[in-house]
Amino acid sequence: MSGFAPRFDGYAAKVRESFSRQALMTTFGAEMRNIAPGRCVIAAPVTGAVTQQHGVAHAGLTFALGDSAAGYAALTLMDEAAEVLTVEMKINLLAPATGPALVATGEVVRAGRRLVVVRAEVTGETGPVALLQGTMIPV
């Protein structure tokens, strides 16, 4: 897998609890599908409420899913008392976001002493929709 080790046994429960407090993810109907050290997968349905004028998922949904998946991947490697914030995040939109759902897979690239470099891939019905890369910090 990733070769990363969590700092405490209850990391997955902590991530799920934090995710449950995400009002935006609740609004999108998103669900946490997988949690592992240095990796998280989040999915959300593409409904009429999140489409743009061309009928595909809005880039805001794509970004929010990728950012959250990458952030929670980082949180899996942080101390028990920490929460996570995005320092910066870049997105490359690759294709229109089509399909019944978008799936974001976030992974840690490097966990430093203070900053965590992350990436995420968001996929739709026809394959990759976006790639994100960014930096997270514990708070």
N, C-alpha and C positions, 0 to 999 in steps of 0.2 A: 504494500500500500504506500503510504506517504513517508514512512520512516519517522514520523513525529510521535512524541509521547505527551499525553496530557499531564498537567501538573497536579491533578487531583482526580479521584475516582468518580466524583459526581459531575463531571464536565458536561455530559450529555443532558442530564436533568436541568442543569443551569441554563444551557442553551435553549432548551424547550421552554423553560419558564420565561426567559427573556423574550423569546419569540412571541409568546402568548400575550405580551404587553405591547406589541407593535400594532398600533391602531391602523396604520396604512396597510400592513399585510392582511389584517382582518378585513378591511374594506375591499381589498383585492380578492379575498377568498383564498389566499395563499396557504399552503401547508408545507411543513417541514417534512421532507421525505426520507432524509438520511443524515446522520451525524456520525462522524468518525474523527479521530485526531487530525486536525489540519484540513478537514473537508466537510462541507455541508451542501445539501441539495434541497432547493425550495422550488415549488411549482405553483402556478396560479392559472385559473381558467381565463381564456380570452372571451370575455362577454362584451355585449354592446356598451357597457359602461366604461370600458377601457380601450375602445377603438378610436382611431382618428378618422379624418374625413375620407380616407381611401378604404376604410373597412378592415384595416389590419390593426394589430395591437399598437398602441401608442408607445413611443420610445421611452416615455416616463415610466411605464410599467416595466419595460425591459431593463432600464437603468436601476429602478428600485429593487427588482428581484436580484440582479447581479450584485449590486452593492450589499444587500442584506446577506446573500449567500456567502460572499467573500468575508464580510464582517463576522459572521458567525463561525466561519472556518477559523478565523483568527482567534475568536473568543475561546474556541476549544483548547487553545494552547496557553491561555492566560491564567493568572492566579485566580483562586476561588473568589476573592473579594472584588475582582476587576469587572468592569463593563467595558464596552468597546465603542470607539467613535472613528469615523472615517476622517483621515487627514486630507487625502486627495484621491480622486478616482477619474480615470480616463476611460472613455468608451469608443469603440469602433463599431458602428452599425454596419452589418454585412449584408443583410437581406431583409425584406419585409417580414414582420413577425406574424406568421399565419398559423392556424391550427386551433384545435380545441383548448390547448394549454401551452404555456411557456415553462420551460424547466431551466433553472439556473444552478450550475454546479460551481461552487466556490472552493478554492484551494489556497493554502499557504505556500508561497514560493520560498520565503525565508523569514524565520522568526528571530529577530534580533533582540537585544537587551530591552529596548524601548519601543521600537517600531517594527511592525509586521508587514512585509510586502505580500500582497495577495493578487490573485487573478480569478476571473470568473468567465464561464462560457454560458451563454443563454441560447437555448435551442428551441425551435418550433417544429411544426409539422414537416417541413421540408429540409431541416438541418439547422446549421448554425445561423443565429440571428445577430449575435453581438459577442464581442470579446471586451472584457474590462480588465484594467490593471490599476492597482492603487496601493495605498498605505493606510494601515490602521494603527491606532494607539490605545493602550488601556487607560481607563479613567476610574 
